[in-house]
């Protein structure tokens, strides 16, 4: 019986993940640069990288590659492009540290781009929530709180 409930729950979680992915695709297409298309100056991956550096203090390439599930060489290509666009700056490791290490920090231009995309994303969510009924907004709020609570137990 417990196994059946777990399988049913797993199926619901998978279905939700697929629905969320489809819904999230709409956000991404409206807010971020997709393969150089549109007038948005930041890709989703660049946004995430800037968020990790600026808001979560993830400053090493190794940490970031692990979090993003990317190879260091693949991530390095994106980081180099971002450095050329003056979104971030690479800083060599201080004396006494591993000389091969590079640390990352967000430039002022990167902070501005990050804040702009963050505002645009929030605006998209506000407009979406405005389109819901009061009951739907309440249900969504309660659902997010409960899901966050359940998922935080696994962290």
Buried (B, 14 or more C-beta within 10 A) or exposed (E): EEEEEEEEEEEEEEEEEEEEEEEEEEBBEBBBBBEEEEEBBBBBBBBBBBBBBBEEEBBBBEBBBEBBEBEEEEBBEBBEEBBEBEBBBBEEEEEEEEEEBBBBEBBEEBBEBBEBBBEBBEEBEEEEEEEEEEEEEEEEEEEEEEEEEEEEEEE
